[in-house]
């Protein structure tokens, strides 16, 4: 085989192996977006969240991102929590939800009753980070986790929970449910 052909074959094999590494990257993303469970031994309290703070921040730069947060005393849940916190976050160049932060949801096309939402935010040099939080009862969260499709509307922004969001919610429910 001529030297040039050997070089091209080597180059092609190298490119193909690089391609396989690129194709495997999405599998790593799902592991990064696992339910985060953190026990604080000083407070004797466990926080459970999905997605992690870092992942939520990355996602919030692109679109309105739902985040679930719950907690319980000790390292293992003894009783069901009464509520979970659902926060929709978005990082923009300007205010989008300052005057309006209504949240509505549909679970498999059926309206979900939610209490009024609260708005919090912080402004940086070139961006605004907004958070719209609603307290969701455990029963409602469990109902959402069993749905095929969960859609939401925050003011005029409509969206739906992705497959990862649904798996994350199911993981949070499992982590806070006594065994």
N, C-alpha and C positions, 0 to 999 in steps of 0.2 A: 504494500500500500504506500503510495507516495506520501511524503512528509506533509504536504498541504492537506490531504484527505485525513490523515491521522489527527492533524490539528483541528479540523472541522468536526470530526467525530468527538474528540475530547471536549470541544466547545459546546457541541450539541448536548452531550451527556451532562455537562455542568449546568447548562441552561434548564434542562429537564428536571434535574434534581432541585434546582432553585425553585422551579415552578411547583414542585410537589410541596416544598416548604410553605410557599405562599398559599397553596390550596388548603393546608392544614391550619392556617391561622384562625379561621372562624371557630374552630373547635376550642381554641384557647380562650376566645372571647366568652363563651358560655361558662367556662370554669371561673373566669374573672367575675362574672355576674351572678355567682352563687349567693344564696342567702347568707348574710353576715350575722354571726352570733357572737356577741362579746360579753363576757362576764367581768364585772368590776368587783373584785373581792373587798375593796374598801367600803363600798356601798352595799355589798351583798345583793347586787342587782344585775340582771341580764337584759341587754338590748338586742332585739332582733330586727333586722332591716333588709330590705331589698329595693333597689340595688345598693351596693356600697356607696359611700359618699363620693368617692373618686369617680365611679362609673356614672352615678347620677349627674355629677357636674359635667362630665364629658358629653352625656346625652342631652343635657339641658341647653347646651350651646347650639344644638341642631333643631330641637323640637320640644314641645311641652312634655315633660317627663314625670310619670307617676312614681312615687316612692312610698313604700309601706314601712311603718315603724310601730313596734309593739315592745312590751317589756314585762318582766315579772321578777318578783323577789326570789333570791337564791339562784342556784345553777340549773335547776330543773323546775318546770312549771308544776304547781300543785293545784291551781284552779284556773279556769278560763278567765282571761281578761275581759272586762266589759266593753272596752273600746280599743280600736287600732287607729293610728293616725295615717291618713292618706294625704300626701303633699304633692301637688303638681308644681314643678319648678321650670323656670325658663330664664335663660340669660340672653338679654337683648341689648341693642345699642340705645334703646329708649324705653320709657315706661309703657307697658301694655295692659297691665291689670290693676293699676293703682285705683281707679275709680269703679271698676267692675270686677268682681271676683266670685260671681255666682257659679256653682257647680251643679251639673245635672248628669245623671248616668242612666244607661239602659243596660240591662242584663238579658241577653237573648231577646231584645226588643221590648222588654217590659221595664217601665220606669222604676227607678230605685229611690226610695225616700232617704234624703240626706239632710242633716242639720245645716244651718248657715255656715259658710266657709269664712276663714280668717285670712287676711293678707299680711304678709311681712316682706320686707325687701331691704336691699342695701345697694348703694350706688358706688361704683368705682370710677376711675378716670375715663374709661371708654365703654363701660357696660353697666347694666342694671341687672341685678339678680332678684327675681321675684318668686315668692312661694305662696301658693294658695293651699291652705290646710283645712281639711274637713275631718271630723271625728266620725269614724264608722263603727257601728256596733259589731261585736264578734259575729252575731248571727248574719248580719248583712254581708260582712266580709266572707264568711263561709259560703253564703249563697252566691256571691260573685265568683268565688274560686271554683264553684261547680258549674259555672256557665260556659257555654261554647264561645260566646262573643260578648265582650264588655266594651261599650262605647261611652265616651264622656264628652261633655261640652263645658268648657270654662269660658264664660262670657260668649264670645263669638268663635272661639277656637274649638273645633271638633277633632276628636281623635278616637283611637281604640287601643286597648291593651294588646300588645304583641304577644306572640307565643311565649317569649321569655318572660314578659310581665305576668302572664297567667301562671307560668311555672313558679315564678318568684313568689307570687301571692300564695300559691298552694304550699310552697316551702315555708313561708312565714306562719301560715295556719298550723302546719304540722309541728313546727318548732315551739309554738306557744301552747299547744294542746297537751294536757297531762296524759301520760301513757297508762 
